[in-house]
């Protein structure tokens, strides 16, 4: 019997706003998906196309959002590891082995492998990377509708010059991670204004 291997990856550890999104995917060996790769190496259009293919052909998948509030409570690493454990637990099938992108082992029972650069080396991790990135980008585009002044649809919450300028001008919104230094500084600057 073929082993069920779950690939796990996240999107959104570095941004100043929004959730970190974690995906877990068990691919179906009978239904291969061509073109899987590290989500950062694919165009947005290609990622979206592949995300649909993954949703149609994967044996099992799950997508977990870990909120900015949880990130502030736990720290980004612990929030990400917790999200990875939740994503694996939410799969319809129990995997025989879990492959995680990176060098940190989440609190998951059973056989877990950490793969540095795994999103470019393992198809299941690539699939998880694509699902997480597409889901997070859509989440940030929706956030832009609620808070249009920050440019979330363009920079996705990363600390670009545009985002930092908006943060200084508007202060943080409820989706910002208050423990991240640029957000903390913007908040302190606004509180010290007369």
C-alpha positions as CSV (number, residue, x, y, z in Angstrom):
1,X,0.0,0.0,0.0
2,X,1.2,3.5,-0.8
3,X,2.1,5.7,2.1
4,X,0.0,8.7,2.7
5,X,2.3,11.6,2.9
6,X,1.0,15.0,4.1
7,X,2.9,18.1,3.0
8,X,2.6,21.1,5.3
9,X,3.5,24.7,4.6
10,X,2.5,28.2,5.6
11,X,2.1,31.7,4.1
12,X,2.4,34.9,5.9
13,X,5.0,34.6,8.7
14,X,6.7,37.9,7.7
15,X,3.8,40.3,7.2
16,X,2.7,42.9,9.8
17,X,-1.0,42.2,9.3
18,X,-3.4,39.3,8.8
19,X,-3.2,35.7,9.7
20,X,-0.5,33.2,9.1
21,X,-2.2,30.6,6.9
22,X,-1.2,26.9,7.1
23,X,-2.2,24.2,4.6
24,X,-1.8,20.4,4.8
25,X,-2.2,18.3,1.7
26,X,-2.2,14.6,1.0
27,X,-1.8,14.2,-2.8
28,X,-3.5,11.3,-4.6
29,X,-0.8,9.3,-6.5
30,X,-3.5,8.2,-8.9
31,X,-4.3,11.8,-9.8
32,X,-1.0,13.6,-10.4
33,X,-0.9,17.4,-10.8
34,X,1.7,18.8,-13.2
35,X,3.6,22.0,-12.4
36,X,3.7,21.9,-8.6
37,X,6.5,24.1,-7.3
38,X,7.3,26.6,-4.5
39,X,4.4,29.1,-4.5
40,X,6.9,32.0,-4.6
41,X,8.3,30.7,-7.9
42,X,4.9,30.8,-9.6
43,X,2.8,33.7,-11.0
44,X,-0.4,34.6,-9.1
45,X,-2.4,33.3,-12.1
46,X,-0.5,30.0,-12.1
47,X,-0.9,29.6,-8.4
48,X,-4.7,30.1,-8.6
49,X,-5.0,27.6,-11.4
50,X,-2.9,25.0,-9.5
51,X,-4.9,25.7,-6.3
52,X,-8.1,24.7,-8.1
53,X,-6.3,21.5,-9.4
54,X,-5.2,20.6,-5.9
55,X,-8.7,21.1,-4.5
56,X,-10.1,18.8,-7.2
57,X,-7.5,16.1,-7.1
58,X,-5.9,15.9,-3.6
59,X,-6.9,12.9,-1.4
60,X,-7.2,15.3,1.5
61,X,-6.5,18.9,2.4
62,X,-7.0,21.4,5.1
63,X,-6.4,25.2,5.4
64,X,-6.0,26.8,8.8
65,X,-5.9,30.6,9.6
66,X,-4.0,31.6,12.7
67,X,-5.2,35.1,13.7
68,X,-3.0,38.1,14.3
69,X,-4.3,38.1,17.9
70,X,-3.1,34.5,18.4
71,X,0.3,35.4,16.8
72,X,0.6,38.3,19.3
73,X,-0.3,36.0,22.2
74,X,2.1,33.1,21.2
75,X,4.7,34.7,18.9
76,X,4.9,33.9,15.2
77,X,6.9,30.7,15.4
78,X,4.7,29.1,18.0
79,X,1.5,30.3,16.2
80,X,2.8,28.7,13.0
81,X,3.7,25.4,14.6
82,X,0.3,25.3,16.3
83,X,-1.4,26.0,13.0
84,X,0.6,23.2,11.3
85,X,-0.6,20.7,14.0
86,X,-4.2,21.9,13.5
87,X,-3.9,21.6,9.8
88,X,-2.7,18.0,10.0
89,X,-5.4,17.1,12.6
90,X,-8.0,18.6,10.2
91,X,-7.2,16.2,7.4
92,X,-9.8,13.6,6.4
93,X,-7.2,10.9,6.3
94,X,-4.5,10.2,8.9
95,X,-1.1,10.5,7.2
96,X,1.6,7.8,7.6
97,X,4.2,10.5,7.4
98,X,4.2,14.4,7.6
99,X,6.7,16.5,5.7
100,X,7.0,20.1,6.9
101,X,8.7,22.9,5.1
102,X,11.4,24.4,7.3
103,X,13.6,23.2,10.2
104,X,11.1,23.3,13.1
105,X,9.1,20.3,14.1
106,X,5.5,21.1,15.0
107,X,3.8,19.2,17.8
108,X,2.4,16.4,15.7
109,X,2.4,12.7,16.7
110,X,4.0,10.1,14.5
111,X,6.6,10.4,11.8
112,X,7.5,14.0,11.0
113,X,10.2,15.1,8.6
114,X,11.4,18.8,8.4
115,X,12.6,19.8,4.9
116,X,14.4,23.1,4.5
117,X,13.3,24.4,1.1
118,X,10.8,21.6,1.0
119,X,8.3,23.7,-1.0
120,X,10.6,23.3,-4.0
121,X,11.6,19.7,-3.3
122,X,8.4,17.8,-2.4
123,X,5.2,17.9,-4.3
124,X,2.9,17.6,-1.3
125,X,4.7,20.5,0.4
126,X,4.6,22.5,-2.9
127,X,0.8,21.9,-3.0
128,X,0.4,23.1,0.6
129,X,2.6,26.1,-0.1
130,X,0.3,27.0,-3.1
131,X,-3.0,26.6,-1.1
132,X,-1.7,28.6,1.8
133,X,-0.4,31.5,-0.4
134,X,-3.6,31.7,-2.6
135,X,-5.9,31.5,0.5
136,X,-3.9,34.2,2.3
137,X,-3.7,36.5,-0.8
138,X,-7.5,36.3,-1.1
139,X,-7.9,37.0,2.6
140,X,-5.7,40.1,2.3
141,X,-7.6,41.3,-0.8
142,X,-10.8,41.0,1.2
143,X,-9.2,42.9,4.1
144,X,-8.4,45.7,1.6
145,X,-12.1,46.1,1.0
146,X,-12.6,46.8,4.7
147,X,-9.4,48.9,5.2
148,X,-8.5,50.4,1.8
149,X,-6.0,52.9,3.0
150,X,-3.2,50.4,3.7
151,X,-2.8,48.8,0.2
152,X,-3.3,45.3,1.5
153,X,-4.3,44.1,-2.0
154,X,-0.8,45.0,-3.3
155,X,1.7,44.3,-0.5
156,X,-0.4,41.6,1.3
157,X,0.7,43.0,4.7
158,X,4.4,42.8,4.1
159,X,6.5,45.7,5.5
160,X,6.9,47.6,2.2
161,X,7.5,51.4,2.1
162,X,3.8,51.9,1.1
163,X,2.6,49.8,4.1
164,X,4.9,51.5,6.6
165,X,3.8,55.0,5.3
166,X,0.2,54.0,5.7
167,X,0.8,52.6,9.2
168,X,2.5,55.9,10.2
169,X,-0.4,57.9,8.7
170,X,-3.4,55.8,9.8
171,X,-2.1,53.7,12.8
172,X,-2.7,50.0,13.0
173,X,-6.1,48.4,12.1
174,X,-7.6,45.4,14.0
175,X,-5.8,43.0,11.6
176,X,-2.3,44.3,12.5
177,X,0.1,42.2,14.6
178,X,0.7,44.5,17.5
179,X,3.8,42.7,18.7
180,X,5.7,43.2,15.4
181,X,8.1,46.1,15.9
182,X,7.0,48.4,13.0
183,X,3.4,48.1,14.3
184,X,4.4,48.7,17.9
185,X,6.4,51.8,16.8
186,X,3.5,53.2,14.8
187,X,1.1,52.6,17.8
188,X,3.5,54.3,20.2
189,X,4.0,57.3,17.9
190,X,0.2,57.8,17.6
191,X,-0.2,57.5,21.4
192,X,2.5,60.1,22.0
193,X,0.9,62.6,19.7
194,X,-0.7,65.6,21.5
